[in-house]
């Protein structure tokens, strides 16, 4: 492997409300004092600095939950402490997820002053009826205003949108995409609505009160998305992520997709460190109090820290890497190779491509990426 890159993921678990499609580790914000959690995250960082040594950071990503609910001073302290412990690469990037309801001008300005460079704005939809159906608490107009404000303040603006919603038509989705492009984002992440176990939407499906488009219709939404964004000069560098050029690709998410290293801080955060037989998978305590107590007692908030098997390392490498337009670097593939006959079959079918150094999915293959990757891994198990 080439020299490994390192990032930090900070999970802020609080939300004003829990969206019915969300299965993340989140809790309703109830006006509690969040300073103990910030202090625990800062202390946890010192523990992980001892684990990694002084390797400069490529990225710092504030996710959640709703990290835009954080006091900008808390964000600034975490960024500053990260810099003092590890230092930063020349292309280091700080990203933060935000909701349109948190788009006061002063808050956005202060987050920028704290060091946030990429704001990832959860628009999700651009019409009021759909937003209500998704359990969102902002209006379409508030979403547009928040995006325009963010565009004026942050160097890079990412927007998230959800498609394949109940009752959604292709014409309506194209109108939403066209409207989103008027906001001049640098990065667009259009996700298909999926039903996750344990969510309110999963319960609605079981009751028969929620009906999503079928797989064929979902494919139509995906193809339309690719076409509209490609015509607007966005590069579909990952199955659900489009950027205006290489420099606007998400630095942090590229760590995930290329099996690099990242430290997970905050309640429920996951991390990966090392490679091959030494690849570690970590997970922090889920509940904020348990996380803070763990840091106070043990010096860290980790509840699970295990060495991954060779098969697990290999599977993650292929599962994540084949989602990229650039594919995987063949010589970096760990563990037992995948069955060559199955790869050759998909090459003949036009679902995969290969050159002397890389292997990836074609546009047609990416349409059924999960199925292809799952079949390849099952065949090589």
C-alpha positions as CSV (number, residue, x, y, z in Angstrom):
1,X,0.0,0.0,0.0
2,X,1.0,3.6,-0.5
3,X,1.6,5.8,2.5
4,X,-1.6,5.8,4.4
5,X,-3.7,9.0,5.0
6,X,-5.4,9.8,8.3
7,X,-8.6,11.7,9.1
8,X,-10.8,12.4,12.2
9,X,-14.5,11.8,12.3
10,X,-16.4,13.7,15.1
11,X,-19.9,12.5,15.8
12,X,-22.2,15.0,17.3
13,X,-25.3,13.0,18.3
14,X,-27.9,15.6,19.0
15,X,-30.7,16.6,16.7
16,X,-33.7,19.0,17.1
17,X,-35.9,16.1,15.9
18,X,-35.3,12.5,14.6
19,X,-36.1,12.1,10.9
20,X,-38.3,9.0,10.2
21,X,-35.7,7.5,7.7
22,X,-32.7,7.9,10.0
23,X,-31.0,5.0,11.7
24,X,-27.9,6.9,12.9
25,X,-26.9,7.1,16.6
26,X,-28.8,10.3,17.4
27,X,-30.7,11.8,20.3
28,X,-33.1,14.7,20.7
29,X,-31.4,17.9,21.8
30,X,-33.1,18.9,25.0
31,X,-31.1,22.0,26.0
32,X,-28.6,19.9,28.0
33,X,-25.1,21.1,28.7
34,X,-22.9,19.8,25.9
35,X,-19.6,21.0,27.3
36,X,-18.9,17.7,29.1
37,X,-19.1,15.9,25.7
38,X,-16.8,18.4,24.0
39,X,-14.2,18.0,26.9
40,X,-14.5,14.2,26.5
41,X,-13.9,14.4,22.7
42,X,-10.8,16.6,23.4
43,X,-9.4,14.1,25.9
44,X,-10.2,11.2,23.6
45,X,-8.2,12.9,20.9
46,X,-5.1,12.8,23.1
47,X,-5.5,9.1,23.6
48,X,-5.6,8.5,19.8
49,X,-2.7,10.7,19.2
50,X,-0.7,8.3,21.3
51,X,-2.0,5.4,19.2
52,X,-1.2,6.9,15.8
53,X,1.9,8.9,16.4
54,X,2.4,12.3,14.8
55,X,0.8,11.7,11.4
56,X,-0.6,14.8,9.7
57,X,-4.4,14.9,9.2
58,X,-6.0,14.9,5.8
59,X,-9.5,15.8,7.0
60,X,-11.7,16.5,10.0
61,X,-15.4,15.8,9.5
62,X,-18.1,16.8,11.9
63,X,-21.1,14.5,11.3
64,X,-24.1,13.5,13.2
65,X,-26.7,14.1,14.3
66,X,-26.7,17.8,13.6
67,X,-23.2,19.3,14.3
68,X,-24.4,22.7,13.1
69,X,-26.1,22.8,16.5
70,X,-22.7,23.0,18.1
71,X,-21.4,26.3,19.4
72,X,-18.9,27.5,16.8
73,X,-16.4,28.0,19.7
74,X,-16.7,24.3,20.4
75,X,-16.0,23.5,16.7
76,X,-13.0,25.9,16.8
77,X,-11.5,24.2,19.9
78,X,-11.7,20.7,18.4
79,X,-10.0,21.9,15.2
80,X,-7.3,23.7,17.1
81,X,-6.6,20.8,19.4
82,X,-6.4,18.4,16.3
83,X,-3.9,20.7,14.8
84,X,-1.8,20.8,17.9
85,X,-1.8,17.1,18.3
86,X,-1.3,15.9,14.7
87,X,-0.8,18.8,12.3
88,X,-2.4,19.1,8.9
89,X,-1.5,18.1,5.3
90,X,-1.4,20.8,2.7
91,X,-4.8,19.7,1.4
92,X,-6.4,19.3,4.8
93,X,-10.1,20.0,4.8
94,X,-12.7,20.6,7.6
95,X,-16.3,19.6,6.8
96,X,-19.4,20.0,8.8
97,X,-23.0,18.8,8.2
98,X,-25.7,21.3,8.7
99,X,-29.5,21.7,8.5
100,X,-31.2,24.7,6.9
101,X,-33.0,25.5,10.1
102,X,-29.6,26.3,11.7
103,X,-28.7,28.8,8.9
104,X,-28.5,32.1,10.9
105,X,-26.0,34.3,9.1
106,X,-24.0,34.8,12.4
107,X,-23.8,31.1,13.0
108,X,-22.5,30.3,9.5
109,X,-20.0,33.2,9.6
110,X,-18.8,32.0,13.0
111,X,-18.5,28.4,11.8
112,X,-16.4,29.6,8.9
113,X,-14.2,31.6,11.3
114,X,-13.8,28.5,13.4
115,X,-12.2,26.8,10.4
116,X,-15.0,25.0,8.5
117,X,-14.3,24.9,4.8
118,X,-16.9,22.6,3.4
119,X,-20.5,22.9,4.6
120,X,-22.6,19.8,3.8
121,X,-26.2,21.0,3.8
122,X,-29.0,18.5,4.2
123,X,-31.6,20.0,1.9
124,X,-33.1,16.5,1.2
125,X,-36.0,17.9,-1.0
126,X,-37.0,21.2,-2.5
127,X,-40.7,21.2,-2.2
128,X,-42.7,21.6,1.0
129,X,-44.9,18.5,0.6
130,X,-41.9,16.2,0.2
131,X,-40.1,17.8,3.1
132,X,-43.1,17.3,5.3
133,X,-43.3,13.6,4.2
134,X,-39.6,13.2,5.1
135,X,-40.2,14.6,8.5
136,X,-38.1,17.7,7.9
137,X,-38.7,20.9,9.8
138,X,-37.6,23.4,7.2
139,X,-39.5,24.7,4.2
140,X,-38.2,24.6,0.6
141,X,-37.7,28.4,0.7
142,X,-35.7,28.1,4.0
143,X,-33.6,25.4,2.3
144,X,-32.8,27.6,-0.7
145,X,-32.0,30.6,1.5
146,X,-29.7,28.5,3.6
147,X,-27.8,27.2,0.6
148,X,-27.4,30.7,-0.9
149,X,-26.1,32.0,2.4
150,X,-23.7,29.1,2.7
151,X,-22.5,29.6,-0.9
152,X,-21.5,33.1,0.0
153,X,-19.6,32.2,3.1
154,X,-17.9,28.8,2.7
155,X,-15.3,27.9,0.1
156,X,-17.1,24.6,-0.7
157,X,-20.8,23.8,-0.6
158,X,-22.1,20.3,-0.7
159,X,-25.8,19.6,-0.8
160,X,-27.7,16.4,0.0
161,X,-30.9,15.4,-1.8
162,X,-33.1,12.3,-1.5
163,X,-34.9,10.7,-4.4
164,X,-37.2,7.7,-5.1
165,X,-39.6,9.1,-2.6
166,X,-43.3,8.0,-2.2
167,X,-45.3,9.5,-5.0
168,X,-42.3,11.2,-6.6
169,X,-42.3,11.5,-10.4
170,X,-39.2,11.8,-12.7
171,X,-40.4,15.2,-14.0
172,X,-40.6,16.5,-10.4
173,X,-37.2,15.1,-9.6
174,X,-35.6,16.8,-12.7
175,X,-37.2,20.1,-11.6
176,X,-35.6,19.7,-8.1
177,X,-32.2,18.9,-9.6
178,X,-32.4,21.9,-12.0
179,X,-33.4,24.1,-9.0
180,X,-30.5,22.7,-6.9
181,X,-28.0,23.5,-9.6
182,X,-29.0,27.2,-9.5
183,X,-27.5,27.3,-6.0
184,X,-24.0,26.7,-7.6
185,X,-22.9,23.8,-5.3
186,X,-19.5,22.3,-5.7
187,X,-20.7,18.9,-4.7
188,X,-24.1,17.1,-4.9
189,X,-25.0,13.9,-3.0
190,X,-28.3,12.5,-4.4
191,X,-29.3,9.4,-2.4
192,X,-32.0,6.9,-3.0
193,X,-34.4,6.7,-0.1
194,X,-33.9,3.3,1.6
195,X,-35.8,1.7,4.4
196,X,-33.6,1.0,7.5
197,X,-34.7,-1.4,10.2
198,X,-35.8,0.3,13.4
199,X,-36.9,3.6,11.8
200,X,-40.3,5.1,11.7
201,X,-40.4,4.6,7.9
202,X,-39.7,0.8,8.4
203,X,-42.8,0.7,10.7
204,X,-44.8,2.6,8.1
205,X,-43.9,0.1,5.4
206,X,-45.0,-2.8,7.6
207,X,-48.3,-1.0,8.3
208,X,-48.7,-0.5,4.5
209,X,-48.9,3.3,4.8
210,X,-45.6,3.9,2.9
211,X,-45.0,2.7,-0.6
212,X,-41.8,3.5,-2.4
213,X,-41.1,3.1,-6.2
214,X,-40.0,-0.3,-7.2
215,X,-36.5,-1.3,-8.4
216,X,-37.1,-0.5,-12.1
217,X,-38.4,2.9,-11.2
218,X,-35.5,3.5,-8.8
219,X,-33.1,2.7,-11.7
220,X,-34.9,5.4,-13.8
221,X,-34.3,8.0,-11.0
222,X,-30.7,7.0,-10.8
223,X,-30.2,7.3,-14.6
224,X,-31.9,10.7,-14.7
225,X,-29.7,11.9,-11.9
226,X,-26.6,10.9,-13.7
227,X,-27.7,12.5,-16.9
228,X,-28.7,15.9,-15.4
229,X,-25.6,16.2,-13.3
230,X,-23.3,15.1,-16.1
231,X,-24.7,17.8,-18.4
232,X,-24.0,20.3,-15.6
233,X,-20.3,19.2,-15.6
234,X,-20.5,17.2,-12.4
235,X,-18.2,14.2,-12.2
236,X,-19.9,11.1,-10.7
237,X,-16.8,10.1,-8.8
238,X,-18.7,7.8,-6.5
239,X,-22.1,6.0,-7.0
240,X,-24.0,8.7,-5.0
241,X,-21.6,11.6,-5.0
242,X,-20.9,14.1,-7.8
243,X,-18.2,16.9,-7.7
244,X,-17.3,19.8,-9.9
245,X,-13.7,18.5,-10.6
246,X,-11.3,16.5,-8.5
247,X,-10.5,19.3,-6.1
248,X,-14.1,19.4,-4.9
249,X,-14.3,15.7,-4.1
250,X,-14.9,15.0,-0.4
251,X,-11.4,14.6,1.2
252,X,-12.8,12.7,4.1
253,X,-15.2,10.3,2.3
254,X,-12.3,9.4,0.0
255,X,-10.6,7.9,3.1
256,X,-13.5,5.5,3.5
257,X,-13.7,4.6,-0.1
258,X,-10.0,3.9,-0.5
259,X,-9.6,2.0,2.8
260,X,-7.4,4.6,4.4
261,X,-7.3,5.4,8.2
262,X,-9.7,7.5,10.3
263,X,-10.3,7.9,14.0
264,X,-13.9,8.0,15.2
265,X,-14.6,10.4,18.1
266,X,-17.9,11.0,19.9
267,X,-20.8,8.7,20.8
268,X,-21.1,5.7,18.5
269,X,-18.3,6.8,16.1
270,X,-16.5,4.1,14.1
271,X,-12.9,4.1,13.1
272,X,-10.3,2.1,11.1
273,X,-6.5,2.1,11.6
274,X,-3.7,0.0,10.1
275,X,-3.8,-2.5,7.2
276,X,-3.8,-6.2,6.4
277,X,-3.6,-8.4,9.5
278,X,-3.1,-5.3,11.6
279,X,-6.3,-3.5,10.5
280,X,-8.3,-2.3,13.6
281,X,-12.0,-1.6,13.7
282,X,-13.1,0.6,16.5
283,X,-16.4,1.8,17.9
284,X,-17.2,4.3,20.6
285,X,-19.8,3.9,23.3
286,X,-23.2,4.7,21.9
287,X,-24.8,6.9,24.5
288,X,-23.3,10.3,25.3
289,X,-23.0,9.7,29.1
290,X,-21.4,6.3,28.5
291,X,-18.9,7.9,26.1
292,X,-18.0,10.6,28.6
293,X,-17.8,8.1,31.5
294,X,-15.5,5.9,29.4
295,X,-13.1,8.8,28.7
296,X,-13.1,9.7,32.3
297,X,-12.4,6.2,33.6
298,X,-10.3,4.7,30.8
299,X,-8.8,7.8,29.0
300,X,-10.8,6.9,25.8
301,X,-14.4,6.4,24.7
302,X,-13.9,3.2,22.8
303,X,-16.2,0.3,23.5
304,X,-15.0,-2.0,20.8
305,X,-11.5,-2.4,19.3
306,X,-10.8,-5.5,17.3
307,X,-8.5,-6.8,14.6
308,X,-10.4,-7.5,11.4
309,X,-9.9,-10.8,9.7
310,X,-8.2,-11.0,6.4
311,X,-11.5,-11.7,4.7
312,X,-13.1,-8.7,6.4
313,X,-10.3,-6.4,5.3
314,X,-10.5,-7.7,1.7
315,X,-14.3,-7.4,1.6
316,X,-14.3,-3.8,2.9
317,X,-11.6,-2.9,0.3
318,X,-13.7,-4.2,-2.6
319,X,-17.1,-3.1,-1.2
320,X,-15.9,0.5,-0.8
321,X,-13.4,0.8,-3.6
322,X,-15.7,-0.4,-6.4
323,X,-18.2,2.3,-5.7
324,X,-15.6,4.8,-7.1
325,X,-15.5,5.8,-10.7
326,X,-11.7,5.3,-10.6
327,X,-12.2,1.8,-9.3
328,X,-9.5,0.0,-7.2
329,X,-5.7,-0.2,-7.6
330,X,-5.3,-3.9,-8.4
331,X,-1.9,-4.3,-6.7
332,X,-3.3,-2.9,-3.4
333,X,-6.1,-5.5,-3.2
334,X,-5.6,-7.4,0.1
335,X,-6.2,-11.1,0.9
336,X,-7.5,-13.8,-1.4
337,X,-8.1,-12.5,-4.9
338,X,-11.7,-12.5,-6.2
339,X,-12.6,-15.2,-8.7
340,X,-11.0,-14.2,-12.0
341,X,-13.7,-16.1,-14.0
342,X,-16.4,-14.0,-12.4
343,X,-14.5,-10.7,-13.1
344,X,-13.9,-11.8,-16.7
345,X,-17.6,-12.6,-17.1
346,X,-18.6,-9.1,-16.0
347,X,-15.9,-7.5,-18.3
348,X,-17.5,-9.3,-21.2
349,X,-21.0,-8.2,-20.1
350,X,-19.8,-4.5,-20.1
351,X,-20.4,-4.2,-16.4
352,X,-16.7,-3.8,-15.4
353,X,-13.6,-2.2,-17.0
354,X,-9.9,-3.0,-16.5
355,X,-6.6,-1.4,-17.4
356,X,-3.1,-2.4,-16.4
357,X,-3.4,-0.9,-12.9
358,X,-7.1,-0.6,-12.1
359,X,-10.4,-2.4,-12.1
360,X,-13.8,-0.8,-11.8
361,X,-17.5,-0.8,-12.7
362,X,-18.8,0.8,-15.9
363,X,-21.7,3.2,-15.9
364,X,-24.0,0.2,-16.5
365,X,-22.3,-1.8,-13.7
366,X,-22.7,1.0,-11.2
367,X,-26.4,0.9,-11.7
368,X,-26.4,-2.5,-10.1
369,X,-23.2,-2.0,-8.0
370,X,-24.5,-3.6,-4.8
371,X,-25.5,-6.8,-6.6
372,X,-22.3,-7.1,-8.5
373,X,-20.1,-6.5,-5.5
374,X,-22.1,-8.8,-3.3
375,X,-21.9,-11.6,-5.9
376,X,-18.1,-11.2,-6.4
377,X,-17.5,-11.3,-2.6
378,X,-19.7,-14.3,-2.2
379,X,-17.9,-16.1,-5.0
380,X,-14.5,-15.4,-3.5
381,X,-15.4,-16.3,0.1
